Amino acid sequence: MPRSAMARRPTAVVVGASAAGLFAAAALAEFADVTVVERDVLPDGPEPRRGVPQARHAHLVWSGGVKAFDDLLPGVTDTVVARGGRLVHIMGDMVSRAPNEVWFRRFTATHHRNLVCSRDLLDSVLREHVRALTTVTFRENTTALGLVGDATRVTGLRVSAGEHELTLTADLVIDASGRGSRAPAWLEGLGLPKPPEREVNAGVAYATRLYRAPGTAGPDFPLVNVQANPAKAPGQGGIILPVEDDQWIVTLSGTRGGEPTEDPESFEDFALNLGDPVIGRLLKHAEPLGGVATTRSTANHRRYYEKAERWPEGFTVLGDAIAAYNPVYGHGLSVAAQCATAVRNILRSTGITAPGTAKRLQRAAARPVAAAWDLAVGQDALYPGVGDTPPTALERLLARFVDQAVATGARNPRALSALLDVMSLEKPATRLFSPDMLIPMFFGPRKPFLSRAPLSEREWKNAS
């Protein structure tokens, strides 16, 4: 058959080669020739890069995200684990205090697993798997400048590569450029209104330091997580994340008036005064590896693109470019993968160039975003000074119910399973109103609350 008679394969451009962009490229690879535009030069291995400034802080992937990872890139989780990452049983391999200061029992009856490793390792493995896709190419050291097209259709992306500007034509452009996305201005440049936005900013600051694991703690030492209590501002919390190479990533956080600093001398004192001293006590025998990294870019910020009355064909926004969350909840990576999965599922029944496809993709991506948003804002909206929009009556009611659900899950494995289905982004929040939660909540049986962190004597000994 002459080449002119063959159907042309669609083309797509993805802005950004961080996790959301890599997932988007993986989702599109089945349907189009994909070009990933990245302003950085990407490292070959697990190394830090300028475009992911938050990489030093603790990251984890909830089980809903793990499933999406492997749906998009089969075998990627196995590769991470083979290189030192870990699938952590929740709550069996986790010592966690909830925001209402209730310690969870270490039940092992649930199926939920978090993927835990350094962000550098995770990004390296994701890049490796996406580079192996024959329909994906990377344009590094290339900066996205703006959309090409008009208010009805986007036809490509203007980019700068060194001293040259050029246009990459595409049937679909996906913005996966993260918190710093310029999509609102790009849309305005096409004659379209900016999307409605909401910010809920608890004023959280983060400080992270890397440690050599103490004693014989080893790679199987549990995660230790002390969550901040919104009812006691300033909210302060912290997490010890055992990762590859026998290291601990320790991230401390605090809201306005109680922020950690980059001073190494005060890091462990801060950890001792989180409302429970468990993290500080565990650090007494750990060896610090380098200084303290801090960040204040932690606001929950959402753009409601799915509500736009007018939306151009050929353009979609994904991941943190739609909504970014307070990192304490650990949902960003999971949502990025679920957004990409939603895109792939739509494209399996609808062509990239079919009328209305871009709007359908945007609405599909909004669903996992909304689930994580409600979980984050339900807590952070309760802090003073979070923004111009106070928590609604419904948000306050749901926050009180979630506190009760947490208290029930801390004492009952059946209720914990329902709670983790929601927290892990596996099922919608309606799961909290199922008999698995409501029967134990109102009728029991419930074990008594724990009086301290559920570390075993052996774990304390191994960490000393």
WOBELJO-V930695 format. One record per residue. N is the residue number from 1. RES is the residue in one letter. SS is DSSP state (A for helix, B for strand, O for the rest). OMEGA is omega in radians with two decimals (none if undefined). NEAR is the number of other C-alpha atoms within 12 Angstrom. Layout:
((N:RES:SS:OMEGA:NEAR) (N:RES:SS:OMEGA:NEAR))
This chain:
((1:M:O:3.12:6) (2:P:O:-3.12:6) (3:R:A:-3.11:8) (4:S:A:-3.13:7) (5:A:A:-3.13:7) (6:M:O:3.10:8) (7:A:O:3.13:9) (8:R:O:3.09:13) (9:R:O:3.14:20) (10:P:B:3.10:27) (11:T:B:3.13:33) (12:A:B:3.05:42) (13:V:B:3.10:48) (14:V:B:3.12:56) (15:V:B:3.09:51) (16:G:O:-3.14:45) (17:A:O:2.96:48) (18:S:O:-2.99:49) (19:A:A:-3.09:48) (20:A:A:3.12:48) (21:G:A:3.11:44) (22:L:A:3.10:51) (23:F:A:3.12:51) (24:A:A:3.12:53) (25:A:A:3.12:53) (26:A:A:-3.14:47) (27:A:A:-3.08:43) (28:L:A:-3.02:46) (29:A:O:3.14:36) (30:E:O:-2.96:29) (31:F:O:-2.99:31) (32:A:B:2.90:33) (33:D:B:-2.93:30) (34:V:B:2.99:39) (35:T:B:3.09:41) (36:V:B:-3.13:48) (37:V:B:-3.08:40) (38:E:O:-3.10:36) (39:R:O:3.11:28) (40:D:O:2.84:25) (41:V:O:-3.00:22) (42:L:O:3.10:30) (43:P:O:3.13:24) (44:D:O:-3.08:17) (45:G:O:-3.11:18) (46:P:O:-3.12:25) (47:E:O:3.11:23) (48:P:O:3.04:25) (49:R:O:-3.03:25) (50:R:O:-3.04:19) (51:G:O:3.10:27) (52:V:O:-3.04:28) (53:P:A:-3.13:21) (54:Q:A:-3.00:31) (55:A:A:-3.09:34) (56:R:A:-3.11:34) (57:H:O:-3.12:39) (58:A:O:3.07:43) (59:H:O:2.97:39) (60:L:B:-3.14:41) (61:V:B:3.12:45) (62:W:O:-3.00:38) (63:S:A:3.04:37) (64:G:A:3.08:39) (65:G:A:3.12:42) (66:V:A:3.12:40) (67:K:A:3.14:30) (68:A:A:3.07:39) (69:F:A:-3.04:42) (70:D:A:3.02:29) (71:D:A:-3.10:23) (72:L:A:-3.07:36) (73:L:O:-3.08:36) (74:P:O:3.11:23) (75:G:O:-3.06:21) (76:V:A:3.12:32) (77:T:A:3.11:35) (78:D:A:3.13:23) (79:T:A:3.11:27) (80:V:A:-3.13:36) (81:V:A:3.14:25) (82:A:A:-3.11:17) (83:R:O:3.01:23) (84:G:O:3.05:28) (85:G:O:-3.00:34) (86:R:B:2.95:35) (87:L:B:-2.99:35) (88:V:B:3.10:34) (89:H:B:3.07:29) (90:I:O:0.11:39) (91:M:O:-3.05:38) (92:G:O:-3.12:30) (93:D:O:-3.11:35) (94:M:B:3.04:37) (95:V:B:-2.94:37) (96:S:B:3.01:39) (97:R:B:-3.08:41) (98:A:O:3.12:36) (99:P:O:3.09:39) (100:N:O:3.03:30) (101:E:O:3.05:32) (102:V:O:3.06:33) (103:W:B:3.06:34) (104:F:O:2.94:44) (105:R:O:-3.11:37) (106:R:O:3.08:30) (107:F:O:3.14:29) (108:T:O:-3.04:21) (109:A:O:-3.10:21) (110:T:O:-3.07:26) (111:H:O:-2.92:25) (112:H:O:3.12:34) (113:R:B:2.99:33) (114:N:B:2.98:39) (115:L:B:-3.03:45) (116:V:B:3.05:43) (117:C:O:3.02:42) (118:S:O:3.12:38) (119:R:A:3.12:35) (120:D:A:3.11:37) (121:L:A:-3.11:38) (122:L:A:-3.12:42) (123:D:A:3.13:38) (124:S:A:-3.14:31) (125:V:A:3.10:37) (126:L:A:3.12:40) (127:R:A:-3.13:37) (128:E:A:-3.11:28) (129:H:A:-3.14:29) (130:V:A:3.10:38) (131:R:A:-3.14:28) (132:A:O:3.12:20) (133:L:O:-2.99:27) (134:T:O:-3.10:19) (135:T:O:-3.14:25) (136:V:B:3.02:34) (137:T:B:-3.12:28) (138:F:B:2.96:33) (139:R:B:-3.12:28) (140:E:O:-3.14:25) (141:N:O:-3.09:24) (142:T:B:-3.05:31) (143:T:B:3.07:32) (144:A:B:-3.11:39) (145:L:B:-3.11:28) (146:G:B:-3.12:33) (147:L:B:3.03:41) (148:V:B:-3.14:32) (149:G:B:3.12:29) (150:D:O:-3.04:24) (151:A:O:-3.13:23) (152:T:O:-3.11:22) (153:R:B:2.98:32) (154:V:B:-3.08:36) (155:T:B:3.13:30) (156:G:B:-3.07:33) (157:L:B:3.00:39) (158:R:B:-3.11:27) (159:V:B:3.03:30) (160:S:B:3.12:22) (161:A:B:-3.06:22) (162:G:O:-3.14:15) (163:E:O:-3.02:10) (164:H:B:2.97:13) (165:E:B:3.12:16) (166:L:B:3.12:20) (167:T:B:3.03:24) (168:L:B:3.12:34) (169:T:B:-3.09:25) (170:A:O:3.00:32) (171:D:O:3.13:38) (172:L:B:3.01:45) (173:V:B:3.10:49) (174:I:B:3.06:53) (175:D:B:3.07:48) (176:A:O:-3.00:42) (177:S:O:2.98:38) (178:G:A:-3.07:37) (179:R:A:-3.08:34) (180:G:A:-3.10:23) (181:S:O:3.09:29) (182:R:O:-3.09:28) (183:A:A:3.11:37) (184:P:A:3.11:31) (185:A:A:3.11:18) (186:W:A:3.12:29) (187:L:A:3.11:33) (188:E:A:3.10:20) (189:G:A:3.08:20) (190:L:O:-3.13:25) (191:G:O:3.14:20) (192:L:O:3.13:24) (193:P:O:3.01:23) (194:K:O:-3.12:24) (195:P:O:2.96:25) (196:P:O:-3.12:18) (197:E:B:3.01:24) (198:R:B:3.06:26) (199:E:B:3.02:31) (200:V:B:-2.99:34) (201:N:O:3.12:35) (202:A:O:3.13:43) (203:G:O:-3.07:36) (204:V:O:2.96:41) (205:A:B:-3.12:36) (206:Y:B:3.01:41) (207:A:B:-3.07:42) (208:T:B:3.07:40) (209:R:B:3.11:41) (210:L:B:-3.14:35) (211:Y:B:2.88:32) (212:R:B:-3.12:31) (213:A:O:-3.07:34) (214:P:O:3.01:27) (215:G:O:3.12:24) (216:T:O:-3.08:20) (217:A:O:3.02:27) (218:G:O:-3.06:25) (219:P:O:-3.11:31) (220:D:O:3.12:28) (221:F:O:-3.08:35) (222:P:O:2.89:40) (223:L:B:3.09:46) (224:V:B:-2.99:44) (225:N:B:3.05:46) (226:V:B:-3.07:43) (227:Q:O:-3.14:39) (228:A:O:3.14:39) (229:N:O:-3.13:30) (230:P:O:-3.13:34) (231:A:O:-3.10:22) (232:K:O:3.13:23) (233:A:O:-0.02:27) (234:P:O:3.11:28) (235:G:O:-3.13:38) (236:Q:B:-3.12:43) (237:G:B:-3.14:47) (238:G:B:3.13:51) (239:I:B:2.93:45) (240:I:B:-3.11:42) (241:L:B:3.07:47) (242:P:B:-3.09:42) (243:V:B:-3.09:42) (244:E:O:3.09:33) (245:D:O:3.06:20) (246:D:O:-3.13:28) (247:Q:B:3.03:33) (248:W:B:2.90:42) (249:I:B:-3.12:43) (250:V:B:-3.14:46) (251:T:B:3.09:47) (252:L:B:-3.10:49) (253:S:B:3.08:47) (254:G:B:3.11:40) (255:T:O:-3.03:38) (256:R:O:-3.14:24) (257:G:O:3.14:20) (258:G:O:-3.06:26) (259:E:O:2.97:32) (260:P:O:-3.14:39) (261:T:O:3.10:31) (262:E:O:3.13:25) (263:D:O:-3.14:19) (264:P:A:-3.08:22) (265:E:A:-3.09:15) (266:S:A:-3.02:20) (267:F:A:-3.07:35) (268:E:A:3.06:35) (269:D:A:3.09:23) (270:F:A:-3.13:35) (271:A:A:3.13:41) (272:L:A:-3.02:23) (273:N:O:-3.14:26) (274:L:O:-2.99:36) (275:G:O:2.96:30) (276:D:O:-3.01:32) (277:P:O:-2.95:26) (278:V:A:-3.11:34) (279:I:A:3.11:42) (280:G:A:3.12:31) (281:R:A:-3.14:25) (282:L:A:-3.13:38) (283:L:A:-3.08:37) (284:K:O:-3.08:24) (285:H:O:-3.13:22) (286:A:O:-3.11:30) (287:E:B:3.10:24) (288:P:B:3.13:24) (289:L:O:3.14:19) (290:G:O:-3.04:16) (291:G:O:-3.06:21) (292:V:O:3.07:28) (293:A:B:-3.11:30) (294:T:B:3.03:31) (295:T:B:3.07:29) (296:R:O:-3.12:27) (297:S:O:-2.97:24) (298:T:O:-3.08:35) (299:A:O:2.93:34) (300:N:B:-3.05:42) (301:H:B:-3.08:39) (302:R:B:3.03:36) (303:R:B:-3.01:34) (304:Y:O:-3.14:31) (305:Y:A:-3.07:39) (306:E:A:3.13:31) (307:K:A:-3.10:19) (308:A:O:3.10:22) (309:E:O:3.12:17) (310:R:O:-3.13:24) (311:W:O:-3.07:36) (312:P:O:2.95:40) (313:E:B:3.01:33) (314:G:O:-3.13:41) (315:F:B:3.12:45) (316:T:B:3.11:46) (317:V:B:-3.09:52) (318:L:O:2.98:56) (319:G:A:-3.09:54) (320:D:A:3.08:45) (321:A:A:2.98:41) (322:I:O:-3.09:47) (323:A:B:3.04:49) (324:A:B:-2.99:43) (325:Y:O:2.94:44) (326:N:O:-3.04:43) (327:P:A:-3.10:43) (328:V:A:-3.09:42) (329:Y:A:2.99:41) (330:G:O:-3.04:35) (331:H:O:-3.01:42) (332:G:A:-3.12:45) (333:L:A:-3.14:50) (334:S:A:-3.14:42) (335:V:A:3.12:48) (336:A:A:3.13:51) (337:A:A:-3.13:45) (338:Q:A:3.04:45) (339:C:A:-3.14:52) (340:A:A:3.09:49) (341:T:A:3.11:41) (342:A:A:3.09:33) (343:V:A:-3.13:45) (344:R:A:-3.10:34) (345:N:A:3.08:27) (346:I:A:-3.06:27) (347:L:A:3.08:28) (348:R:O:3.10:19) (349:S:O:-3.09:15) (350:T:O:-3.14:19) (351:G:O:-3.14:27) (352:I:O:-3.06:37) (353:T:O:-3.14:30) (354:A:O:3.13:20) (355:P:O:3.09:18) (356:G:O:-3.09:24) (357:T:A:-3.07:30) (358:A:A:3.14:37) (359:K:A:3.07:33) (360:R:A:3.11:35) (361:L:A:-3.12:44) (362:Q:A:3.13:38) (363:R:A:3.11:29) (364:A:A:-3.14:30) (365:A:A:-3.10:41) (366:A:A:-3.06:36) (367:R:A:3.07:33) (368:P:A:3.08:41) (369:V:A:-3.09:44) (370:A:A:-3.13:35) (371:A:A:3.14:32) (372:A:A:3.14:46) (373:W:A:-3.11:41) (374:D:A:3.12:36) (375:L:A:-3.11:33) (376:A:A:-3.07:40) (377:V:A:3.10:42) (378:G:A:3.07:37) (379:Q:A:-2.98:40) (380:D:A:-3.13:43) (381:A:O:-3.12:37) (382:L:O:3.11:36) (383:Y:O:3.09:32) (384:P:O:3.04:26) (385:G:O:-3.05:23) (386:V:O:-3.12:30) (387:G:O:-3.09:22) (388:D:O:-3.11:14) (389:T:O:-3.13:18) (390:P:O:3.11:23) (391:P:O:3.12:27) (392:T:O:3.10:16) (393:A:A:3.13:14) (394:L:A:3.12:15) (395:E:A:3.12:23) (396:R:A:3.12:23) (397:L:A:-3.14:16) (398:L:A:3.12:26) (399:A:A:3.11:29) (400:R:A:3.12:21) (401:F:A:3.13:25) (402:V:A:3.07:37) (403:D:A:3.13:28) (404:Q:A:3.10:29) (405:A:A:3.10:41) (406:V:A:3.14:39) (407:A:A:3.11:35) (408:T:A:3.14:39) (409:G:A:3.12:44) (410:A:O:-3.05:43) (411:R:O:-3.07:31) (412:N:O:-3.07:36) (413:P:A:3.12:34) (414:R:A:3.10:32) (415:A:A:3.12:41) (416:L:A:3.13:41) (417:S:A:3.11:36) (418:A:A:3.13:39) (419:L:A:-3.12:44) (420:L:A:3.04:39) (421:D:A:-3.12:33) (422:V:A:-3.12:34) (423:M:A:-3.13:40) (424:S:O:3.14:44) (425:L:O:3.05:44) (426:E:O:-3.08:32) (427:K:O:-3.13:24) (428:P:O:-3.08:25) (429:A:A:3.10:31) (430:T:A:3.10:22) (431:R:A:3.13:25) (432:L:A:-3.14:33) (433:F:A:3.12:25) (434:S:O:3.09:22) (435:P:A:3.13:19) (436:D:A:3.09:28) (437:M:A:-2.97:38) (438:L:A:-3.13:28) (439:I:A:3.07:21) (440:P:A:-3.11:30) (441:M:A:-3.03:33) (442:F:A:-3.04:18) (443:F:A:-3.10:14) (444:G:O:0.00:21) (445:P:O:3.13:20) (446:R:O:3.04:23) (447:K:O:3.08:19) (448:P:O:3.08:17) (449:F:O:3.04:22) (450:L:O:-3.12:22) (451:S:O:-3.12:15) (452:R:O:3.14:20) (453:A:O:-3.06:33) (454:P:O:2.97:30) (455:L:O:3.13:32) (456:S:O:3.09:19) (457:E:A:3.12:11) (458:R:A:3.13:15) (459:E:A:3.06:26) (460:W:A:-3.11:24) (461:K:A:-3.11:18) (462:N:A:-3.12:22) (463:A:O:-3.11:32) (464:S:O:none:20))
